[in-house]
Amino acid sequence: MRKFIGLALLALTACGSADTSETTQIGDTTLTNNEAQGSSTIKNADGYLTATEGAANVTFPDIAPQYPGSTITGSIESAGQDKRVKTMVNLSTTDSVEKVGEYYRGVFKTHGLNIGMNMVTPEAVMINADKDTAKVNVMAGTEEGKTVISMSFSGV
């Protein structure tokens, strides 16, 4: 229940604030909303979660690069007590779903990742790949005439 209250308070801090950054402390949890960066962070001893809207400062690993020519529309980065960083990024491109799938399959093969799920339809692509502790998931579909890509990676 505390997590839901925290999320609600975080949402409220984003409303109507003249400052570009606002921090609220609830017990051992810190909630920070930074309007200038378009980000919100929840942090405590168990880890953190940062959500960013729009062009985020995402570090893409070689095994999960930003799709060429795409626009970053948002991201979520988190880490728990194990300190293992997990990133999810949303991208938009005018290229076809099929072309996005071909690109990421090629990247994964080039870097020696094992491709698990590899679902392809005219409307959607879902690819899961891994190598050692690294895991990458790519999903792409169409929305409002564009291809939207949701990619997550961890252990990289």
N, C-alpha and C positions, 0 to 999 in steps of 0.2 A: 504494500500500500504506500510506503514511503516513496518508492520510485515513481508512482503515479502522481503523488502530490508534488514531488520535485519536478516532474515534467510539466505539470500544470503551471507551477510557479515560473519555470523557465519560459514558457510560452507567454505568460503575463509580463515578464520583464522585457519582452520584445515589443510590447505595445506602447506607443506613445512616449517613449523616452527621448528626451532631447540630447542626452549623452550618447556617444557612439559605443561605449562599453559600460556594462553594469554587471556587478558580481553580487551574488546572494549566497550566504552561508546557512545551511540547514544541517545542524549536527555536524557530522564529519564530511558532509557533501557540499562541494562548491559548485554553484551554477553560474556560468558566465555567458553573457550575450554580448557579442561585438557586432554592432550594426555596420560599422565601416568595413569589416571583413565578411559580413554576411554569415557569421558563424555563431554557434552555440555549443558550449562544452559543459559536460557533467563530469565531475572528478571527485574521487574519494580514494581511500586506501585500497579498495578492490580494483581500481583501474580508472579508465576514462573513456568517454565517447565524445567525439566532436563531429557535428554536422555542419556542412557548409553549403550554402545555396549559390549557384552561379559558378563563375570561373574560380575554381579552388586551386590552391597551391598543392598539387598532388605530385608525389615522387613516384613515377612509374618504373618498375623494374624491367630489365631486358626481356624477361619471360612473359611480361604482361604490359606491353607498351600502349600508349595512347593511340587510338586508331588514327591513321594519317588524315589530316584535314578536319578532324572532328572538333566539336566544341564541348568543353566540360560544362555540364549543367548542374552538377552538385556532387557532393561526396560525403561519406561517413568514414571516420577512422576511429578504431577502438583498440583497447588493450586491457586485459584482465590481470589478475595476480601473476599469471605466468609470463607477463610482459611481452607476449607474442602479439605483434601489431597486425590487425586485420583492417583491410581497406576495401570499401565499395565505392565505385565511381560511376556516375551516369554521364553518358556522352550522347551527342547528336550528330548525324551526318546525312548527307543527301545520297550517299551510295546505297546500293541495294543490300538487303539482308544477306543474300547469297554471297556478295562480295566481302562483306564483313566476316562471314563464317570462313570463307576461303583464306582470308588474310590471317585470322587467328589460328586456324589449323596449321598454316605454314609456319607461323612464329613458333608454335608449340613443337612442331617436328624439328625445326632448326635447332631448338634448345634442348632437344632430347626428352621432352615431357611425354608421359604416358597419357594418351587421350582415352578417357573413359566414355562418358556419355557424349554422343555426337548426333544430335537430332537436328534434322534439317527439313523444313517445309517451305513453301513459297512465302509464308507469312512470318516465320520465326526460325531462329537458330538457338540451340542450347549446346554448349560444349564445356565439359569438365576435363581438366588436365592436372597432373601432379608429377612431382619428381622429388624424391627424398621428403623433406618437410614442407616443400612448397606446394601450394594448391592454388589453382586459378579456375574461375568459373566465368563464362561469357554467355550472356543471353542478349539476343537482338530481335527486335520486332518493329513493325511500322506504326507510326502515330502521326496524324495530321500531315501526311505526305513526306515525312522524314523517317529515317531509321534511327531508333533509339537503342542504345547499348547500355546494358548494366553489367559491369565487370567487377568481380571481387577477387582479391588475392591476399594470401597470408603465407608466412613462413619463408619469405623471399629476402 
